[in-house]
């Protein structure tokens, strides 16, 4: 249906996962412009999986993809069990690794991935334990890729919405 959700320049609303159509109407009293967008709102776990696909589709070396993918994989598991503290910790570790290792290789991807991860952390607390198996008390170990496990044992020391379409028509 058609609902006015705001009449101010800034708004914060929560929407259920799925496709939502938004029409922005702006007027200065003489001219009016409109922009219609269809936005897909993802579940938190789906946003992490989207981030994981961005990492896997990148040009990073396989071992870096595996290490980052492991942090994101356990983040999804933590979110599925509504274990918000663990999910946030795993995302912070993902961000740390991206900042430390990826930003020097590809600053643009690193910035994008960290921004997405931070947005996911902001909404992770919206988890509803009543709709999750296990009630959010699962324990996950720190994920390590095979290369990280090998280096550890030798003593050497992770866009929640997407625009799907849109059109613009000034009146």
N, C-alpha and C positions, 0 to 999 in steps of 0.2 A: 503494500500500500504506500501511499504518499504521506509522509510524516515530516514535519519540520523538526530537525534535531538540534538546530542552533541558529541564532541570529547575530552571533558575534564573530569576530575574526579568528578566535581560537576556541577549540572545543576538545573535550576528552570524553569519549563514549566507549562502551564495550559492546561488541557485536558478536553474535554467535558465529561459529565457523560456517563457511559457505560463501556463495556469491551474493554481493550486495551492490545495488546501483545507487550512486550518489549524483545529485545534480547541484552544482554550486551556482548560485545566482548572485551576481555582484552588480550594484548600481550606485552611481554617484548622483542620482537625482535627474540626470539628463540621459545618460546612456546606460544600457544594461547589457551585461555579458553573461553567458552561461557556459558551463562545462559539465558534461556528463561522463562519469567514469563507472566502470564495473570493477569492483575490487573483490579479490578473493581473500577471505579471512581464514587463516590456517589454525588448526589446533597447535598447541605449543610443540608437541612431538613432531608434527608435520613440518613446522618451521625448522626444527633441528635437522630433519631429514633433507629438507631443501638445502640447508647450509652444507650438509654432508655431500650432496650432489654437486654443489659448486666446487667444493674442495676436490672431489674425485674427477671432475671435468677439467680441472686446471692443468697447467703444464708442470706441476711440481714433480720431483722425483718420487718414485713409488714408495720409498720408505717414509718420506714426509707425509704423503697422502695417508699411509697406513697409520702413522702415529696420530695425526689429527683426526682421522676417521674413528680411531679407537676412543678418543675422548668424546666424540659426538655420539657414538654407539652407546656408551654407558650413560650418557646424558639422557638419551631417549628412554633407556630402561628405568632410570631413576624417575623420570617424569611419568612414565606409565604406572609407577607405583606411588606417585604423588610424593616422592621424597625430594622436596624442593631444595633443602639444604645441600644435599649431594649433587643435584642437578646444577645448582648455581656454582658449587665448587668445581665441578668438571668443566663448566663453561669458562670459568675464570682461568683454569689451567690451559684450556684450549686457547684462550685469548693471549695468555702469557707466552705460549709456544709460538703463536702466530707473530706476536710483537717481536720476540727474540730472533726467530729464525726465518720467517717468511717476509717480514717487512723489508729486509735487505735484498731479497730476491725479487719481490714483486710488491711494491708499496701499495699500489692501487687495490689489488686483491686483498692484501692484509687489512687495509683500512675498511674495505667493504665487509669482510668476514667478521672483524671485530665489532663493527657497528651492528650487524645482524645479531651476533651473539649477545651483545649488550641489550638489544631490544628484547630478545628472548628471555634474558635474565629478569628484565623488568616485569614481565607477565607470568613468570614461572610460579609466583605465589598465588595465582588465581586458580590453582589446582583444586578440584573438588574431590576430597578423599572418598566420599560416598560412592563415587563412580569409578573407583580404581581398585584393582585386585590388590590384596595384601595390605591395604590401609596405609601405605607409605612408610613401612618400617624396614624395607629391604636394605641389605648392606652390599655395596659394590666395592671391589678392590680397585686400586688405581690401575687404569688400563696401560699396557705397554705393548708396543709393536715388537715383533721378533728382534729387530735390530736394536731397539732400546733394551730389551731383556739381555741381549748379548753384551751390550756396552755396560749395563749395570753389573752384570756378573764379572766383568773384567775390571771394574773399579772406575770407569769413566762415566764420570757423571752425565681448548681446545680446540630477510626482509619480510618481517612476518606477514606482510601482505604484498600482493602482486597486482599491478594494474593489468587487466585483461583487454581493455578496449576503452574507447572514449571518442567524443566528438565535441566540437566547439561551434557555437552559432550566436554571433552577436545579434541583438534585437534592435 
